[in-house]
Amino acid sequence: MALTIDVLTLFPRMLDGFLGESILGKGISSGALAVKVHDLREWTTDRHRTADDRPFGGGAGMVMKPEPVFAAIEQLQTPGCRRIYLTPDGVPFSARLAAELSRETHLILLSGHYEGIDQRIRDGVIDQEISIGDYVLTNGTLAAAVVIDALARFIPGVLGEEKSLTHESFASKLLDFPQYTRPAEFRGMSVPEVLLSGNHAEIEKWRHARQVEKTQKVRPDLLQ
Ligand code: ADE
C-alpha cells in the first residue's frame, strides 16, 4: 500500500532540492511514496497572510496561530491518517518509529516555527509529537525531511537491495562494521586481509567483532 505524506510548513522551498534527489526521488517516482509540500500561508485569510501572533501572558517571540493550521489539517486529513507535529519537546525519533510510520498510508507532518505553536493545535489536531534530537532548529521543516528520509528507507522498492537494511546500524543494536572498496592498497593503507580471503565465515566473524568494538567505544548505552 502506498504512503502519502502531506507536509505543512511556512518554508516550503526548503524541501525543493531534497525531494528530487537520490533514494527519495526513486521512491517517489516508483509510486511507493507521494510527498506533497504545502505553504501554511495558503490557509491564512487576511491581507498580510498572518500565521503568528504575540503570546498571551507575555514573553519573547511569536506563536503560531491556530486558525490556518486547523483549516489546513481539516482540509487534508483522511480517516485513519496520523497527524504529527515536529517539535524538540516531542518523543525521540528512532529507527523503530521510522519503520512504524513507513507502514501507515497517510501522514500529515506539521513543521512548527517561532517560539512555538498555540497549544490548542496540539490538543485539537495533532496525534503525535516527534523530536529528531536534543537540539533546537529554527523551524521543523528539516526535522520533517529527516523523518521522511528515514521512513522512506523502510518502504519496499525505495532501497535497492532489501538486505541493505538488515545489517546496518540500529537494525541490530550494534553500530556498523567498516567497509572497504578498491584499491586494496591506498597511500600505504591496506584493506584488512580477511576481507580479501573469500572466507565468508571468517568475514562475518571479523565484521561482528568490529561492530561490538565500535559500539563499546562510541555507544556503550546500546549494549545495556
Ligand atoms: N523543531 C525544532 N527543533 C526540532 C527538533 N529537534 N526536532 C523536531 N522538530 C524540531
Boltz pocket constraint, residues with backbone or C-beta under 6 A from the ligand:
constraints:
  - pocket:
      binder: B
      contacts: [[A, 86], [A, 87], [A, 88], [A, 112], [A, 130], [A, 131], [A, 132], [A, 133], [A, 134], [A, 135], [A, 136], [A, 137], [A, 138], [A, 139], [A, 140], [A, 143]]
      max_distance: 6.0
